[in-house]
């Protein structure tokens, strides 16, 4: 199940830098493309705001 970035995102970019498949893009907050996400959990582990959850 792909991960989802909640409104708690502080837009620090840690998740995007950690993603092995480059499925996270920047907007007002960061967004994960569910079609590309391989559900590895790397982004969730590095998020300082605990803003990444399983959808």
CHARMM internal coordinates of N, CA and C (Angstrom, degrees):
IC EDIT
DIST 1 N 1 CA 1.4550
DIST 1 CA 1 C 1.5304
ANGL 1 N 1 CA 1 C 108.61
DIST 1 C 2 N 1.3228
ANGL 1 CA 1 C 2 N 118.16
DIHE 1 N 1 CA 1 C 2 N 126.12
DIST 2 N 2 CA 1.4629
ANGL 1 C 2 N 2 CA 121.17
DIHE 1 CA 1 C 2 N 2 CA -178.31
DIST 2 CA 2 C 1.5288
ANGL 2 N 2 CA 2 C 112.32
DIHE 1 C 2 N 2 CA 2 C -62.54
DIST 2 C 3 N 1.2993
ANGL 2 CA 2 C 3 N 115.43
DIHE 2 N 2 CA 2 C 3 N 156.02
DIST 3 N 3 CA 1.4639
ANGL 2 C 3 N 3 CA 122.06
DIHE 2 CA 2 C 3 N 3 CA 176.78
DIST 3 CA 3 C 1.5291
ANGL 3 N 3 CA 3 C 108.68
DIHE 2 C 3 N 3 CA 3 C -83.77
DIST 3 C 4 N 1.3270
ANGL 3 CA 3 C 4 N 115.70
DIHE 3 N 3 CA 3 C 4 N 163.70
DIST 4 N 4 CA 1.4593
ANGL 3 C 4 N 4 CA 123.40
DIHE 3 CA 3 C 4 N 4 CA -178.37
DIST 4 CA 4 C 1.5215
ANGL 4 N 4 CA 4 C 107.81
DIHE 3 C 4 N 4 CA 4 C -138.23
DIST 4 C 5 N 1.3109
ANGL 4 CA 4 C 5 N 117.66
DIHE 4 N 4 CA 4 C 5 N 138.74
DIST 5 N 5 CA 1.4562
ANGL 4 C 5 N 5 CA 121.93
DIHE 4 CA 4 C 5 N 5 CA 178.25
DIST 5 CA 5 C 1.5223
ANGL 5 N 5 CA 5 C 108.79
DIHE 4 C 5 N 5 CA 5 C -99.50
DIST 5 C 6 N 1.3298
ANGL 5 CA 5 C 6 N 115.63
DIHE 5 N 5 CA 5 C 6 N 122.50
DIST 6 N 6 CA 1.4676
ANGL 5 C 6 N 6 CA 121.57
DIHE 5 CA 5 C 6 N 6 CA -177.00
DIST 6 CA 6 C 1.5259
ANGL 6 N 6 CA 6 C 111.28
DIHE 5 C 6 N 6 CA 6 C -84.96
DIST 6 C 7 N 1.3261
ANGL 6 CA 6 C 7 N 115.71
DIHE 6 N 6 CA 6 C 7 N 176.46
DIST 7 N 7 CA 1.4641
ANGL 6 C 7 N 7 CA 122.23
DIHE 6 CA 6 C 7 N 7 CA 178.46
DIST 7 CA 7 C 1.5239
ANGL 7 N 7 CA 7 C 112.69
DIHE 6 C 7 N 7 CA 7 C -66.69
DIST 7 C 8 N 1.3189
ANGL 7 CA 7 C 8 N 117.46
DIHE 7 N 7 CA 7 C 8 N -6.95
DIST 8 N 8 CA 1.4675
ANGL 7 C 8 N 8 CA 121.33
DIHE 7 CA 7 C 8 N 8 CA 177.50
DIST 8 CA 8 C 1.5242
ANGL 8 N 8 CA 8 C 111.49
DIHE 7 C 8 N 8 CA 8 C -75.14
DIST 8 C 9 N 1.3165
ANGL 8 CA 8 C 9 N 117.23
DIHE 8 N 8 CA 8 C 9 N -7.40
DIST 9 N 9 CA 1.4649
ANGL 8 C 9 N 9 CA 122.55
DIHE 8 CA 8 C 9 N 9 CA -178.94
DIST 9 CA 9 C 1.5279
ANGL 9 N 9 CA 9 C 110.39
DIHE 8 C 9 N 9 CA 9 C -55.64
DIST 9 C 10 N 1.3393
ANGL 9 CA 9 C 10 N 115.66
DIHE 9 N 9 CA 9 C 10 N 132.02
DIST 10 N 10 CA 1.4593
ANGL 9 C 10 N 10 CA 121.08
DIHE 9 CA 9 C 10 N 10 CA 177.56
DIST 10 CA 10 C 1.5311
ANGL 10 N 10 CA 10 C 111.69
DIHE 9 C 10 N 10 CA 10 C -102.06
DIST 10 C 11 N 1.3201
ANGL 10 CA 10 C 11 N 116.70
DIHE 10 N 10 CA 10 C 11 N 8.78
DIST 11 N 11 CA 1.4706
ANGL 10 C 11 N 11 CA 124.18
DIHE 10 CA 10 C 11 N 11 CA 176.50
DIST 11 CA 11 C 1.5266
ANGL 11 N 11 CA 11 C 112.91
DIHE 10 C 11 N 11 CA 11 C 54.87
DIST 11 C 12 N 1.3248
ANGL 11 CA 11 C 12 N 116.05
DIHE 11 N 11 CA 11 C 12 N 44.82
DIST 12 N 12 CA 1.4681
ANGL 11 C 12 N 12 CA 120.42
DIHE 11 CA 11 C 12 N 12 CA -179.05
DIST 12 CA 12 C 1.5235
ANGL 12 N 12 CA 12 C 112.22
DIHE 11 C 12 N 12 CA 12 C -84.68
DIST 12 C 13 N 1.3381
ANGL 12 CA 12 C 13 N 117.55
DIHE 12 N 12 CA 12 C 13 N -22.59
DIST 13 N 13 CA 1.4584
ANGL 12 C 13 N 13 CA 121.16
DIHE 12 CA 12 C 13 N 13 CA 177.98
DIST 13 CA 13 C 1.5141
ANGL 13 N 13 CA 13 C 115.24
DIHE 12 C 13 N 13 CA 13 C 89.57
DIST 13 C 14 N 1.3244
ANGL 13 CA 13 C 14 N 117.83
DIHE 13 N 13 CA 13 C 14 N -1.24
DIST 14 N 14 CA 1.4658
ANGL 13 C 14 N 14 CA 120.73
DIHE 13 CA 13 C 14 N 14 CA -179.68
DIST 14 CA 14 C 1.5170
ANGL 14 N 14 CA 14 C 111.76
DIHE 13 C 14 N 14 CA 14 C -58.29
DIST 14 C 15 N 1.3062
ANGL 14 CA 14 C 15 N 116.90
DIHE 14 N 14 CA 14 C 15 N -41.32
DIST 15 N 15 CA 1.4634
ANGL 14 C 15 N 15 CA 121.29
DIHE 14 CA 14 C 15 N 15 CA -177.18
DIST 15 CA 15 C 1.5238
ANGL 15 N 15 CA 15 C 111.68
DIHE 14 C 15 N 15 CA 15 C -65.41
DIST 15 C 16 N 1.3196
ANGL 15 CA 15 C 16 N 116.67
DIHE 15 N 15 CA 15 C 16 N -44.79
DIST 16 N 16 CA 1.4674
ANGL 15 C 16 N 16 CA 120.78
DIHE 15 CA 15 C 16 N 16 CA -178.52
DIST 16 CA 16 C 1.5244
ANGL 16 N 16 CA 16 C 111.26
DIHE 15 C 16 N 16 CA 16 C -63.06
DIST 16 C 17 N 1.3161
ANGL 16 CA 16 C 17 N 116.00
DIHE 16 N 16 CA 16 C 17 N -38.70
DIST 17 N 17 CA 1.4631
ANGL 16 C 17 N 17 CA 120.02
DIHE 16 CA 16 C 17 N 17 CA 179.65
DIST 17 CA 17 C 1.5265
ANGL 17 N 17 CA 17 C 111.52
DIHE 16 C 17 N 17 CA 17 C -67.21
DIST 17 C 18 N 1.3164
ANGL 17 CA 17 C 18 N 117.83
DIHE 17 N 17 CA 17 C 18 N -28.49
DIST 18 N 18 CA 1.4628
ANGL 17 C 18 N 18 CA 122.92
DIHE 17 CA 17 C 18 N 18 CA -176.15
DIST 18 CA 18 C 1.5252
ANGL 18 N 18 CA 18 C 113.36
DIHE 17 C 18 N 18 CA 18 C -87.84
DIST 18 C 19 N 1.3230
ANGL 18 CA 18 C 19 N 118.34
DIHE 18 N 18 CA 18 C 19 N -22.51
DIST 19 N 19 CA 1.4671
ANGL 18 C 19 N 19 CA 122.46
DIHE 18 CA 18 C 19 N 19 CA -173.55
DIST 19 CA 19 C 1.5331
ANGL 19 N 19 CA 19 C 112.01
DIHE 18 C 19 N 19 CA 19 C -65.02
DIST 19 C 20 N 1.3452
ANGL 19 CA 19 C 20 N 117.92
DIHE 19 N 19 CA 19 C 20 N 121.24
DIST 20 N 20 CA 1.4610
ANGL 19 C 20 N 20 CA 120.67
DIHE 19 CA 19 C 20 N 20 CA -178.30
DIST 20 CA 20 C 1.5355
ANGL 20 N 20 CA 20 C 114.26
DIHE 19 C 20 N 20 CA 20 C -75.61
DIST 20 C 21 N 1.3368
ANGL 20 CA 20 C 21 N 117.70
DIHE 20 N 20 CA 20 C 21 N -15.93
DIST 21 N 21 CA 1.4684
ANGL 20 C 21 N 21 CA 120.00
DIHE 20 CA 20 C 21 N 21 CA -179.06
DIST 21 CA 21 C 1.5292
ANGL 21 N 21 CA 21 C 112.41
DIHE 20 C 21 N 21 CA 21 C -114.23
DIST 21 C 22 N 1.3325
ANGL 21 CA 21 C 22 N 117.17
DIHE 21 N 21 CA 21 C 22 N 8.29
DIST 22 N 22 CA 1.4645
ANGL 21 C 22 N 22 CA 122.75
DIHE 21 CA 21 C 22 N 22 CA 175.60
DIST 22 CA 22 C 1.5283
ANGL 22 N 22 CA 22 C 112.54
DIHE 21 C 22 N 22 CA 22 C 54.62
DIST 22 C 23 N 1.3390
ANGL 22 CA 22 C 23 N 116.35
DIHE 22 N 22 CA 22 C 23 N 47.52
DIST 23 N 23 CA 1.4702
ANGL 22 C 23 N 23 CA 119.67
DIHE 22 CA 22 C 23 N 23 CA -178.38
DIST 23 CA 23 C 1.5291
ANGL 23 N 23 CA 23 C 112.61
DIHE 22 C 23 N 23 CA 23 C -100.80
DIST 23 C 24 N 1.3325
ANGL 23 CA 23 C 24 N 117.67
DIHE 23 N 23 CA 23 C 24 N 7.29
DIST 24 N 24 CA 1.4566
ANGL 23 C 24 N 24 CA 121.34
DIHE 23 CA 23 C 24 N 24 CA -178.06
DIST 24 CA 24 C 1.5238
ANGL 24 N 24 CA 24 C 108.88
DIHE 23 C 24 N 24 CA 24 C -109.60
DIST 24 C 25 N 1.3448
ANGL 24 CA 24 C 25 N 115.40
DIHE 24 N 24 CA 24 C 25 N 126.80
DIST 25 N 25 CA 1.4568
ANGL 24 C 25 N 25 CA 119.97
DIHE 24 CA 24 C 25 N 25 CA -179.81
DIST 25 CA 25 C 1.5252
ANGL 25 N 25 CA 25 C 110.10
DIHE 24 C 25 N 25 CA 25 C -122.51
DIST 25 C 26 N 1.3241
ANGL 25 CA 25 C 26 N 114.62
DIHE 25 N 25 CA 25 C 26 N 158.39
DIST 26 N 26 CA 1.4574
ANGL 25 C 26 N 26 CA 121.10
DIHE 25 CA 25 C 26 N 26 CA -176.90
DIST 26 CA 26 C 1.5189
ANGL 26 N 26 CA 26 C 110.80
DIHE 25 C 26 N 26 CA 26 C -93.88
DIST 26 C 27 N 1.3262
ANGL 26 CA 26 C 27 N 115.09
DIHE 26 N 26 CA 26 C 27 N 139.30
DIST 27 N 27 CA 1.4530
ANGL 26 C 27 N 27 CA 124.00
DIHE 26 CA 26 C 27 N 27 CA 173.38
DIST 27 CA 27 C 1.5152
ANGL 27 N 27 CA 27 C 105.59
DIHE 26 C 27 N 27 CA 27 C -145.71
DIST 27 C 28 N 1.3257
ANGL 27 CA 27 C 28 N 117.79
DIHE 27 N 27 CA 27 C 28 N -139.42
DIST 28 N 28 CA 1.4682
ANGL 27 C 28 N 28 CA 120.20
DIHE 27 CA 27 C 28 N 28 CA 172.36
DIST 28 CA 28 C 1.5229
ANGL 28 N 28 CA 28 C 108.63
DIHE 27 C 28 N 28 CA 28 C -61.72
DIST 28 C 29 N 1.3213
ANGL 28 CA 28 C 29 N 114.59
DIHE 28 N 28 CA 28 C 29 N -41.87
DIST 29 N 29 CA 1.4611
ANGL 28 C 29 N 29 CA 122.86
DIHE 28 CA 28 C 29 N 29 CA 168.49
DIST 29 CA 29 C 1.5263
ANGL 29 N 29 CA 29 C 105.01
DIHE 28 C 29 N 29 CA 29 C -128.01
DIST 29 C 30 N 1.2951
ANGL 29 CA 29 C 30 N 117.29
DIHE 29 N 29 CA 29 C 30 N 170.17
DIST 30 N 30 CA 1.4632
ANGL 29 C 30 N 30 CA 119.22
DIHE 29 CA 29 C 30 N 30 CA 178.16
DIST 30 CA 30 C 1.5273
ANGL 30 N 30 CA 30 C 109.65
DIHE 29 C 30 N 30 CA 30 C -75.82
DIST 30 C 31 N 1.3377
ANGL 30 CA 30 C 31 N 116.26
DIHE 30 N 30 CA 30 C 31 N 151.92
DIST 31 N 31 CA 1.4599
ANGL 30 C 31 N 31 CA 122.90
DIHE 30 CA 30 C 31 N 31 CA -176.27
DIST 31 CA 31 C 1.5211
ANGL 31 N 31 CA 31 C 109.10
DIHE 30 C 31 N 31 CA 31 C -132.72
DIST 31 C 32 N 1.3277
ANGL 31 CA 31 C 32 N 116.22
DIHE 31 N 31 CA 31 C 32 N 138.19
DIST 32 N 32 CA 1.4637
ANGL 31 C 32 N 32 CA 121.70
DIHE 31 CA 31 C 32 N 32 CA 177.18
DIST 32 CA 32 C 1.5203
ANGL 32 N 32 CA 32 C 109.56
DIHE 31 C 32 N 32 CA 32 C -101.40
DIST 32 C 33 N 1.3216
ANGL 32 CA 32 C 33 N 116.75
DIHE 32 N 32 CA 32 C 33 N 128.52
DIST 33 N 33 CA 1.4626
ANGL 32 C 33 N 33 CA 121.72
DIHE 32 CA 32 C 33 N 33 CA 175.88
DIST 33 CA 33 C 1.5292
ANGL 33 N 33 CA 33 C 107.56
DIHE 32 C 33 N 33 CA 33 C -78.75
DIST 33 C 34 N 1.3339
ANGL 33 CA 33 C 34 N 117.89
DIHE 33 N 33 CA 33 C 34 N 110.84
DIST 34 N 34 CA 1.4629
ANGL 33 C 34 N 34 CA 120.41
DIHE 33 CA 33 C 34 N 34 CA -176.32
DIST 34 CA 34 C 1.5222
ANGL 34 N 34 CA 34 C 114.27
DIHE 33 C 34 N 34 CA 34 C -65.29
DIST 34 C 35 N 1.3264
ANGL 34 CA 34 C 35 N 117.24
DIHE 34 N 34 CA 34 C 35 N -21.00
DIST 35 N 35 CA 1.4652
ANGL 34 C 35 N 35 CA 121.19
DIHE 34 CA 34 C 35 N 35 CA 178.33
DIST 35 CA 35 C 1.5319
ANGL 35 N 35 CA 35 C 111.66
DIHE 34 C 35 N 35 CA 35 C -73.81
DIST 35 C 36 N 1.3086
ANGL 35 CA 35 C 36 N 116.52
DIHE 35 N 35 CA 35 C 36 N -28.00
DIST 36 N 36 CA 1.4603
ANGL 35 C 36 N 36 CA 121.02
DIHE 35 CA 35 C 36 N 36 CA -177.76
DIST 36 CA 36 C 1.5262
ANGL 36 N 36 CA 36 C 113.28
DIHE 35 C 36 N 36 CA 36 C -98.96
DIST 36 C 37 N 1.3224
ANGL 36 CA 36 C 37 N 117.02
DIHE 36 N 36 CA 36 C 37 N -22.99
DIST 37 N 37 CA 1.4667
ANGL 36 C 37 N 37 CA 121.84
DIHE 36 CA 36 C 37 N 37 CA -176.37
DIST 37 CA 37 C 1.5279
ANGL 37 N 37 CA 37 C 110.72
DIHE 36 C 37 N 37 CA 37 C -62.24
DIST 37 C 38 N 1.3425
ANGL 37 CA 37 C 38 N 115.31
DIHE 37 N 37 CA 37 C 38 N 130.77
DIST 38 N 38 CA 1.4739
ANGL 37 C 38 N 38 CA 120.22
DIHE 37 CA 37 C 38 N 38 CA 178.66
DIST 38 CA 38 C 1.5320
ANGL 38 N 38 CA 38 C 111.68
DIHE 37 C 38 N 38 CA 38 C -102.01
DIST 38 C 39 N 1.3280
ANGL 38 CA 38 C 39 N 116.73
DIHE 38 N 38 CA 38 C 39 N 8.64
DIST 39 N 39 CA 1.4663
ANGL 38 C 39 N 39 CA 123.02
DIHE 38 CA 38 C 39 N 39 CA 175.90
DIST 39 CA 39 C 1.5308
ANGL 39 N 39 CA 39 C 112.75
DIHE 38 C 39 N 39 CA 39 C 57.56
DIST 39 C 40 N 1.3258
ANGL 39 CA 39 C 40 N 115.87
DIHE 39 N 39 CA 39 C 40 N 43.62
DIST 40 N 40 CA 1.4668
ANGL 39 C 40 N 40 CA 119.27
DIHE 39 CA 39 C 40 N 40 CA -179.35
DIST 40 CA 40 C 1.5276
ANGL 40 N 40 CA 40 C 112.04
DIHE 39 C 40 N 40 CA 40 C -82.39
DIST 40 C 41 N 1.3364
ANGL 40 CA 40 C 41 N 116.95
DIHE 40 N 40 CA 40 C 41 N -23.91
DIST 41 N 41 CA 1.4557
ANGL 40 C 41 N 41 CA 120.84
DIHE 40 CA 40 C 41 N 41 CA 178.46
DIST 41 CA 41 C 1.5143
ANGL 41 N 41 CA 41 C 114.90
DIHE 40 C 41 N 41 CA 41 C 85.01
DIST 41 C 42 N 1.3174
ANGL 41 CA 41 C 42 N 118.39
DIHE 41 N 41 CA 41 C 42 N 0.55
DIST 42 N 42 CA 1.4611
ANGL 41 C 42 N 42 CA 121.08
DIHE 41 CA 41 C 42 N 42 CA -179.12
DIST 42 CA 42 C 1.5244
ANGL 42 N 42 CA 42 C 111.97
DIHE 41 C 42 N 42 CA 42 C -59.47
DIST 42 C 43 N 1.3085
ANGL 42 CA 42 C 43 N 116.78
DIHE 42 N 42 CA 42 C 43 N -40.84
DIST 43 N 43 CA 1.4643
ANGL 42 C 43 N 43 CA 121.16
DIHE 42 CA 42 C 43 N 43 CA -178.62
DIST 43 CA 43 C 1.5291
ANGL 43 N 43 CA 43 C 111.34
DIHE 42 C 43 N 43 CA 43 C -65.44
DIST 43 C 44 N 1.3210
ANGL 43 CA 43 C 44 N 115.62
DIHE 43 N 43 CA 43 C 44 N -41.56
DIST 44 N 44 CA 1.4656
ANGL 43 C 44 N 44 CA 120.60
DIHE 43 CA 43 C 44 N 44 CA -178.81
DIST 44 CA 44 C 1.5304
ANGL 44 N 44 CA 44 C 110.96
DIHE 43 C 44 N 44 CA 44 C -63.22
DIST 44 C 45 N 1.3044
ANGL 44 CA 44 C 45 N 116.86
DIHE 44 N 44 CA 44 C 45 N -37.86
DIST 45 N 45 CA 1.4644
ANGL 44 C 45 N 45 CA 121.74
DIHE 44 CA 44 C 45 N 45 CA -178.63
DIST 45 CA 45 C 1.5279
ANGL 45 N 45 CA 45 C 112.86
DIHE 44 C 45 N 45 CA 45 C -65.43
DIST 45 C 46 N 1.3334
ANGL 45 CA 45 C 46 N 118.05
DIHE 45 N 45 CA 45 C 46 N -32.20
DIST 46 N 46 CA 1.4676
ANGL 45 C 46 N 46 CA 120.71
DIHE 45 CA 45 C 46 N 46 CA -176.48
DIST 46 CA 46 C 1.5211
ANGL 46 N 46 CA 46 C 114.51
DIHE 45 C 46 N 46 CA 46 C -97.37
DIST 46 C 47 N 1.3152
ANGL 46 CA 46 C 47 N 118.20
DIHE 46 N 46 CA 46 C 47 N -5.23
DIST 47 N 47 CA 1.4696
ANGL 46 C 47 N 47 CA 120.73
DIHE 46 CA 46 C 47 N 47 CA -177.45
DIST 47 CA 47 C 1.5356
ANGL 47 N 47 CA 47 C 111.33
DIHE 46 C 47 N 47 CA 47 C -71.56
DIST 47 C 48 N 1.3394
ANGL 47 CA 47 C 48 N 117.75
DIHE 47 N 47 CA 47 C 48 N 116.03
DIST 48 N 48 CA 1.4603
ANGL 47 C 48 N 48 CA 120.67
DIHE 47 CA 47 C 48 N 48 CA -179.08
DIST 48 CA 48 C 1.5288
ANGL 48 N 48 CA 48 C 113.51
DIHE 47 C 48 N 48 CA 48 C -72.54
DIST 48 C 49 N 1.3165
ANGL 48 CA 48 C 49 N 117.35
DIHE 48 N 48 CA 48 C 49 N -17.09
DIST 49 N 49 CA 1.4650
ANGL 48 C 49 N 49 CA 121.43
DIHE 48 CA 48 C 49 N 49 CA -178.36
DIST 49 CA 49 C 1.5234
ANGL 49 N 49 CA 49 C 113.06
DIHE 48 C 49 N 49 CA 49 C -100.66
DIST 49 C 50 N 1.3302
ANGL 49 CA 49 C 50 N 117.09
DIHE 49 N 49 CA 49 C 50 N 3.04
DIST 50 N 50 CA 1.4695
ANGL 49 C 50 N 50 CA 121.31
DIHE 49 CA 49 C 50 N 50 CA -175.78
DIST 50 CA 50 C 1.5352
ANGL 50 N 50 CA 50 C 111.58
DIHE 49 C 50 N 50 CA 50 C 50.53
DIST 50 C 51 N 1.3235
ANGL 50 CA 50 C 51 N 115.64
DIHE 50 N 50 CA 50 C 51 N 41.38
DIST 51 N 51 CA 1.4657
ANGL 50 C 51 N 51 CA 122.03
DIHE 50 CA 50 C 51 N 51 CA -175.65
DIST 51 CA 51 C 1.5182
ANGL 51 N 51 CA 51 C 113.56
DIHE 50 C 51 N 51 CA 51 C -93.65
DIST 51 C 52 N 1.3323
ANGL 51 CA 51 C 52 N 118.06
DIHE 51 N 51 CA 51 C 52 N -0.28
DIST 52 N 52 CA 1.4607
ANGL 51 C 52 N 52 CA 120.85
DIHE 51 CA 51 C 52 N 52 CA -177.20
DIST 52 CA 52 C 1.5163
ANGL 52 N 52 CA 52 C 109.14
DIHE 51 C 52 N 52 CA 52 C -110.61
DIST 52 C 53 N 1.3365
ANGL 52 CA 52 C 53 N 114.36
DIHE 52 N 52 CA 52 C 53 N 125.85
DIST 53 N 53 CA 1.4700
ANGL 52 C 53 N 53 CA 120.86
DIHE 52 CA 52 C 53 N 53 CA -176.82
DIST 53 CA 53 C 1.5175
ANGL 53 N 53 CA 53 C 109.91
DIHE 52 C 53 N 53 CA 53 C -131.99
DIST 53 C 54 N 1.3336
ANGL 53 CA 53 C 54 N 115.93
DIHE 53 N 53 CA 53 C 54 N 165.33
DIST 54 N 54 CA 1.4583
ANGL 53 C 54 N 54 CA 119.80
DIHE 53 CA 53 C 54 N 54 CA 171.02
DIST 54 CA 54 C 1.5229
ANGL 54 N 54 CA 54 C 107.03
DIHE 53 C 54 N 54 CA 54 C -78.39
DIST 54 C 55 N 1.3089
ANGL 54 CA 54 C 55 N 115.77
DIHE 54 N 54 CA 54 C 55 N 138.51
DIST 55 N 55 CA 1.4672
ANGL 54 C 55 N 55 CA 119.57
DIHE 54 CA 54 C 55 N 55 CA -178.40
DIST 55 CA 55 C 1.5030
ANGL 55 N 55 CA 55 C 111.58
DIHE 54 C 55 N 55 CA 55 C -88.86
END
COOR INIT
IC SEED 1 N 1 CA 1 C
IC BUILD
